[in-house]
Amino acid sequence: MDDHALAQLLFPDITATPEEILAQYPRRQLPENAKVTRIAPSPTGFMHLGNLFGAIADERLAHQSGGIFYLRIEDTDQKREVAGGVQTILNVFRDYQLDFDEGATLEGDNGAYGPYRQRQRAKIYQTMAKWLVQQGKAYPCFCTEQELAAIRERQAERKENFGYYGSYAVHRNMPYEQVKACIEAGMPFVLRFRSEGDPARRVKFTDLVKGTMEFPENDQDVVLLKSDGIPTYHFAHVVDDYLMGTTHVVRGEEWLATLPIHLQLFQAMGWKPPKYVHTAQLMKMDGESKRKLSKRKDPELSLDFYKQQGYCIAAVKEYILTLLNSNFEDWRLANPDAPIDSFSFTTKKMSVSGSLFDIDKLNDVSKNVISKMNAQQVYTLLSEWAQQFDVDFYALLSRDPDYARAILAIGRGGKKPRKDLATWSDAKPYMNFFYDELFSPCDDAYPEHVPAADRQRILQEYAVLYDPTDDNNQWFDKVKALTDSLGYASNMKDYKKNPDAYVGNVGDVSMVLRVAVTGRQNSPDLHDVMSILGKERVLARLERALRAHAVPT
Ligand code: GLU
């Protein structure tokens, strides 16, 4: 077989040589040990936690080492592509402040190693494919879907491995004249790799997460180019990551199974493979057992979920780092205020078996992160979220920013800041009672053992005592005085010593006030709340509560 003639027959339009292409992709001049990483999502419109997980690892590895982090769009599968898919990808990474040094942008390419969208690279893959054909390392296969299905059926009957290999690789040795006749008849073909692998032999390989592993060699004649001349993932990965100078490929462990193919292709091309970092699956607890996060069952797999719920970027990133590196949490304890980028990220501390995603843990991390922000930061981020996801609330927040900031300042700044908010969507239920439009009285939340008549007296007499200029101590002294006047215990020690001597204590009195003013049993410090609400609102609410309980005469 004249392999050059075959190559020419299959790729008459390809005139470039691999050398010419290689010359356009010079090896990068970077400091020693600088890493070049990439994130290579497909524009399916669905961005998931795994994308972010990988991207944070990529970004850290590159930027920590003075290297390059770039974006490549893997759009070889047109069926899965959706309009706006690239925009979705770019938005997510912009939101998470993962800055690319190179890659696809909406305006075009940024960088010297493009094009960064795979479909625009068709000629490059075809040039490399033609070169493989010239060396007898690839060949056309004209099998139809039906023929491939028949092969599968036979393999199933015989309980043999599925695929195109050995005696099942029926077009592997098709004579040139026959290929020519098929081409002239306009028959579509895929280009297959001519594997010399033998599964009885083993390939050894070291992954930076999984350690040293062994696999049987690949004996499948995998497809390199589909019938439209667009490459499969396998071939595109090898060509692109080599040309673009990727030093570390971070990707999901679902690609481990096909790694022997990739290594074999690198060898066939005469290129050194990159280092691989296969990240473990994200798992979650489902009852007693662990399982993979699933697109169908788990809304939290989608990055949209975090945006809609109003998780702040810093918290999600912080939590993902706890999943990515097992020593991150200890580092955070020792460096509570250090910026996240000063943590030394390493592949050595990545989980081998599977990272357990736990939304409660994320919420804790998030509460912590938000509790360290000042009121202005919270106000800004909350408003940004509300503007997009809760316009009515946004209108209230922006009507009087000082009022909103005062609410958000409660319990902030001290040694033990309040941790009420895990997400921005928690803010409305937390602070709604500050707004008359959202305040909903709850007249059955009063302590049950406080008789109705006492309740009325508390409300009535407090309204007289109340002075909005009182500081915290004066405020509390008045509540205690009212407590004593009712025969309730203002001193908790006295009360605990002899509870039967009292109907209730100072806690009950302030609870009555709290329920009247806030409509709930739990609220931030009541003096703070009243100071922010202001005289008019406090009195109006006390009066409303009184009326609601008025005993009919
Ligand atoms: N397009 C592939 C995916 O989305 C990329 C895998 C890789 O990073 O190599 O799974």
Residues whose N, C-alpha, C, O or C-beta is under 5 A from the ligand:
A	BS01	LIG	A40 P41 S42 E74 V250 R251
